[in-house]
């Protein structure tokens, strides 16, 4: 592979089809038109193992036969080629269906908390931040050790959070066994389920993209979906709860599950998310 390879050239090589056009969508994502007329998305990522992790996550989610994901058409260590999703407006009907399908995805399960997708690396990513997938049987301790404390330590080490502020989050970790609610089986999580990774298809079916997939607690996906807003979210949650009723008190635990993605944002984007993360920690302790 040549380092200066274009997205079009990568698509042609990996899919085995001629390319007739391309349209950049962002710095790392390009829409490419194949000679068959099919549109694909070509995503470049030079971080070691990132492409393999994303592809493994898409396949693992797709294998559940529940929420739809774009098919993986080709990949190497630098490039990922997937089907282009033709999007349309969100609707209440699609939202209810999405909620039911998300419940079914979670119910398809994982061998343990922290399990990576088959073929996925232990050293994975959530967005641009490193994320380790190390299996464990106990959710509270795993969530503290693998999903909260690594990002808290990073934020303190860089001076983004002060030690006194970090103590609030550390108290949450100490109390996690009592704050976690009823025990749940490991769910098959998307892992980075914010609104930008939810595509409302023109055919009325939602597709999920850019997973940080792993075995986890199902309330984490739902809490992340609430974090930055989602069209027709009450309908999504109604469809979910109809298919797989949530444990009592789950709304009181939303802040606990949002603590992980908020700390990731503190690490990636700085002090602007610190107050939100600390508010989530305090809310978790109060819940």
C-alpha positions in Angstrom: 0.0 0.0 0.0 1.3 3.5 -0.9 1.0 6.1 1.9 -0.3 8.7 -0.6 -3.0 6.5 -2.0 -6.3 8.3 -2.6 -9.7 7.1 -1.3 -10.7 6.3 -4.9 -7.6 4.2 -5.5 -8.1 2.4 -2.2 -11.7 1.6 -3.0 -10.8 0.3 -6.5 -8.1 -1.9 -5.0 -10.1 -3.3 -2.1 -13.5 -3.8 -3.8 -12.1 -4.8 -7.2 -14.2 -2.3 -9.2 -13.4 0.7 -11.2 -14.3 4.1 -9.7 -16.1 6.9 -11.6 -16.2 9.6 -9.0 -15.6 10.7 -5.4 -16.9 13.3 -3.0 -15.2 14.2 0.3 -17.6 14.2 3.3 -15.0 15.1 6.0 -11.3 14.9 6.5 -11.3 11.1 6.8 -14.5 10.1 5.0 -15.1 10.1 1.3 -18.1 9.0 -0.8 -16.9 7.0 -3.8 -19.0 6.0 -6.8 -18.2 2.6 -8.3 -18.6 1.9 -12.1 -21.7 -0.2 -11.2 -23.3 3.0 -9.9 -23.1 1.8 -6.3 -22.0 4.3 -3.7 -19.5 3.3 -1.0 -17.9 5.1 1.9 -14.2 5.1 2.2 -12.8 5.9 5.6 -9.1 6.3 6.3 -7.5 5.8 9.7 -3.8 5.4 10.3 -4.1 4.5 14.1 -2.8 0.9 14.6 -5.7 -1.6 14.7 -8.4 1.1 14.3 -9.7 -0.2 10.9 -9.7 -3.8 12.1 -11.6 -2.8 15.3 -14.3 -0.9 13.4 -14.8 -3.6 10.8 -15.0 -6.3 13.5 -17.5 -4.3 15.4 -19.7 -3.7 12.3 -19.7 -7.4 11.5 -20.4 -8.4 15.1 -23.4 -6.1 15.2 -24.6 -7.2 11.8 -24.3 -10.8 12.7 -27.0 -10.3 15.4 -29.6 -9.7 12.6 -31.2 -6.9 14.5 -30.3 -3.2 13.9 -28.9 -2.8 10.4 -25.3 -1.7 9.8 -23.5 -0.9 6.5 -21.9 -4.0 4.9 -18.1 -4.1 5.0 -16.8 -4.3 1.4 -13.1 -4.2 2.0 -10.4 -3.2 4.4 -6.7 -3.2 5.1 -4.6 -1.6 7.9 -5.3 1.9 6.6 -8.7 1.9 4.7 -12.2 0.7 5.4 -14.8 0.5 2.6 -18.5 0.1 3.5 -21.9 0.6 1.8 -23.2 4.1 1.6 -26.4 4.6 3.6 -29.1 6.6 1.7 -30.6 8.7 4.5 -34.1 10.2 4.9 -36.0 12.1 7.6 -36.5 10.5 11.0 -40.0 9.3 11.9 -41.8 8.1 14.9 -42.5 4.7 13.3 -38.8 4.2 12.5 -37.9 5.3 16.0 -40.1 2.7 17.7 -38.7 0.0 15.3 -35.2 1.1 16.1 -35.9 0.8 19.9 -37.1 -2.8 19.4 -34.1 -3.7 17.2 -31.7 -2.1 19.7 -33.2 -4.2 22.5 -32.8 -7.3 20.3 -29.1 -6.4 19.6 -28.4 -6.1 23.3 -30.1 -9.3 24.0 -27.9 -11.1 21.5 -25.3 -10.9 24.2 -21.6 -11.1 24.7 -19.4 -13.7 26.4 -18.3 -11.2 29.1 -18.2 -7.5 30.0 -15.3 -6.0 28.0 -15.3 -8.8 25.3 -14.1 -7.4 22.0 -15.9 -8.5 18.8 -14.6 -11.7 17.2 -11.4 -10.7 15.3 -11.3 -7.3 17.1 -8.2 -6.1 18.9 -7.9 -5.7 22.7 -6.5 -2.2 22.1 -9.4 -0.5 20.3 -10.8 3.0 20.1 -13.8 5.1 21.0 -13.6 8.0 18.5 -10.0 9.1 18.6 -9.4 7.9 22.2 -7.8 4.5 23.0 -10.2 2.0 24.6 -9.2 -1.4 26.0 -11.4 -4.5 25.7 -10.4 -6.8 28.5 -13.1 -9.4 29.5 -14.4 -9.5 33.1 -17.3 -11.2 34.8 -18.2 -8.3 37.2 -19.7 -5.1 35.6 -19.2 -2.6 38.4 -15.5 -3.3 38.9 -14.9 -3.6 35.1 -16.7 -0.3 34.4 -14.6 1.4 37.1 -11.2 -0.1 36.0 -11.7 -0.1 32.2 -14.1 2.6 31.4 -13.9 5.4 34.0 -10.5 5.4 35.7 -8.3 5.3 32.6 -9.8 8.5 31.3 -9.9 10.1 34.7 -6.2 9.4 35.2 -5.4 10.8 31.7 -7.4 14.0 32.4 -5.5 14.5 35.7 -2.1 13.7 34.2 -2.7 16.4 31.5 -4.0 18.9 34.1 -7.4 19.0 32.6 -9.0 17.9 35.9 -7.7 18.8 39.3 -7.1 16.2 42.0 -9.9 17.5 44.1 -12.3 17.2 41.2 -11.0 13.7 40.4 -11.9 12.6 43.9 -15.6 13.0 43.1 -15.3 10.5 40.3 -13.2 8.2 42.4 -16.1 8.1 45.0 -18.4 7.0 42.2 -16.0 4.1 41.4 -15.8 3.1 45.1 -19.6 3.0 45.3 -20.2 1.4 42.0 -21.4 -2.0 43.4 -24.2 -0.3 45.2 -24.9 2.3 42.4 -25.0 -0.2 39.6 -28.6 -1.5 40.1 -29.8 -5.0 39.4 -27.2 -7.3 37.8 -27.5 -7.7 34.1 -26.0 -10.1 31.6 -23.4 -8.8 29.2 -25.0 -7.0 26.3 -23.8 -6.7 22.7 -23.1 -2.9 22.7 -22.5 -0.5 19.8 -20.4 1.3 22.4 -20.4 4.8 20.9 -24.1 5.3 20.4 -24.4 9.1 20.0 -26.8 10.6 17.5 -24.1 11.1 14.9 -23.7 7.4 14.6 -27.4 6.8 14.1 -28.4 7.1 10.4 -32.1 7.3 9.5 -32.4 5.4 6.3 -34.5 6.5 3.4 -36.2 3.1 3.6 -37.4 3.7 7.2 -34.8 1.6 8.9 -32.0 2.9 11.1 -28.4 2.0 10.5 -25.6 2.2 13.0 -22.1 3.3 12.0 -18.7 3.8 13.7 -19.1 1.4 16.5 -16.8 0.9 19.5 -18.4 -2.5 20.0 -17.8 -4.6 23.1 -19.7 -6.6 25.7 -21.2 -4.1 28.3 -24.2 -3.0 30.2 -27.2 -2.2 28.0 -28.0 1.0 29.9 -24.7 2.5 28.7 -25.8 2.5 25.1 -29.1 4.1 26.1 -27.4 6.7 28.3 -25.1 7.7 25.5 -28.1 8.0 23.1 -29.6 10.5 25.6 -26.4 12.4 26.1 -26.4 14.5 22.9 -30.0 14.1 21.8 -31.7 11.9 19.3 -34.8 12.5 17.2 -37.9 10.8 18.6 -36.0 9.6 21.6 -39.1 8.9 23.7 -40.4 6.7 20.9 -37.0 4.9 20.7 -37.1 4.2 24.4 -40.8 3.1 24.3 -40.0 0.6 21.6 -37.0 -0.7 23.6 -38.9 -1.0 26.9 -41.7 -2.8 25.1 -39.3 -5.4 23.7 -37.1 -5.7 26.7 -38.3 -3.9 29.9 -35.5 -2.0 31.6 -34.7 -2.6 35.3 -36.4 -0.4 37.9 -34.6 2.8 38.5 -32.7 2.9 35.2 -33.4 6.6 34.7 -31.6 7.3 38.0 -28.5 5.5 36.6 -28.3 7.5 33.4 -25.6 9.9 34.8 -23.6 6.9 36.0 -23.5 5.5 32.5 -22.8 8.9 30.9 -19.7 9.4 33.0 -17.6 7.2 30.7 -18.3 9.0 27.4 -18.1 12.4 29.2 -14.6 11.6 30.5 -13.6 10.5 27.0 -14.7 13.9 25.8 -12.7 15.6 28.6 -9.6 13.7 27.4 -10.2 14.4 23.7 -11.6 18.0 23.8 -10.4 19.4 27.1 -11.8 21.5 29.9 -15.1 22.3 28.1 -16.6 19.0 29.2 -15.2 18.9 32.7 -18.1 20.5 34.4 -20.5 18.2 32.6 -18.5 15.1 33.7 -18.3 16.3 37.3 -22.1 17.0 37.3 -22.7 13.5 36.1 -20.5 12.1 38.8 -22.4 14.1 41.5 -25.7 13.0 40.0 -24.6 9.4 40.1 -23.7 9.7 43.8 -27.1 11.3 44.5 -29.0 8.8 42.6 
